Amino acid sequence: MATKRTKTPNPSADPGQLRKETREWLTHNTIPNLREIAIDLENTGEDVGDLLEAIDELEALVKAGPGKQATRAKAEA
């Protein structure tokens, strides 16, 4: 029985480009879940400042949409 190989990512592809489905998943699942985790950690006395900052950055990247991420990455470099 042969196993299916996953397609390896194209190394020349822009890592800043997210598919629409990926952006939607991040917006509706990952980001809210991360915020809930951060709140839970904060309620137990943990310092979550860095985590919240990273979540905000992720959210900004997702909201920027295609093309704007690559421009932002070039500007920061």
C-alpha distance (Angstrom), angle and dihedral (degrees) to the residues before:
residue distance angle dihedral
M1 . . .
A2 3.78 . .
T3 3.77 120.2 .
K4 3.75 121.8 -136.0
R5 3.77 114.8 -111.9
T6 3.73 118.5 -139.5
K7 3.74 117.3 -125.1
T8 3.77 110.7 -103.4
P9 3.77 113.9 -129.0
N10 3.76 118.0 -102.1
P11 3.82 105.8 -106.8
S12 3.79 91.1 -147.9
A13 3.81 92.3 54.8
D14 3.79 115.6 110.3
P15 3.82 107.2 -106.1
G16 3.80 89.4 -155.2
Q17 3.79 92.1 66.8
L18 3.79 113.2 93.5
R19 3.76 124.2 -169.6
K20 3.80 116.1 -118.3
E21 3.80 90.5 -111.6
T22 3.80 91.0 52.4
R23 3.81 92.5 50.0
E24 3.81 90.5 49.0
W25 3.82 92.2 48.8
L26 3.81 91.5 49.5
T27 3.81 91.8 46.9
H28 3.79 97.4 47.1
N29 3.81 102.7 31.1
T30 3.78 119.2 12.4
I31 3.81 101.1 41.9
P32 3.84 95.7 46.2
N33 3.82 90.3 45.4
L34 3.80 91.3 50.6
R35 3.81 90.8 49.3
E36 3.83 90.1 51.9
I37 3.80 90.4 50.7
A38 3.80 90.5 49.0
I39 3.81 91.1 51.1
D40 3.81 91.0 49.0
L41 3.80 90.9 49.5
E42 3.80 91.7 46.7
N43 3.81 90.1 51.2
T44 3.80 89.1 56.2
G45 3.79 90.6 53.2
E46 3.81 100.2 -98.9
D47 3.80 121.2 144.5
V48 3.80 104.3 -116.0
G49 3.79 99.8 168.8
D50 3.81 93.9 112.6
L51 3.81 91.7 44.9
L52 3.80 92.4 51.4
E53 3.80 90.4 47.5
A54 3.83 90.5 52.3
I55 3.82 91.1 48.1
D56 3.81 90.1 51.0
E57 3.83 90.2 50.5
L58 3.80 91.1 49.9
E59 3.79 90.9 48.9
A60 3.82 91.1 49.8
L61 3.82 90.6 51.7
V62 3.78 91.8 49.5
K63 3.81 92.8 47.5
A64 3.81 91.8 47.5
G65 3.78 89.5 67.6
P66 3.79 128.5 -160.6
G67 3.76 119.0 -20.6
K68 3.79 96.8 11.8
Q69 3.82 91.7 76.6
A70 3.79 92.6 59.2
T71 3.81 90.8 49.0
R72 3.81 91.1 49.7
A73 3.81 92.1 48.0
K74 3.81 91.0 51.8
A75 3.80 91.3 48.4
E76 3.81 91.7 51.6
A77 3.83 93.4 48.3
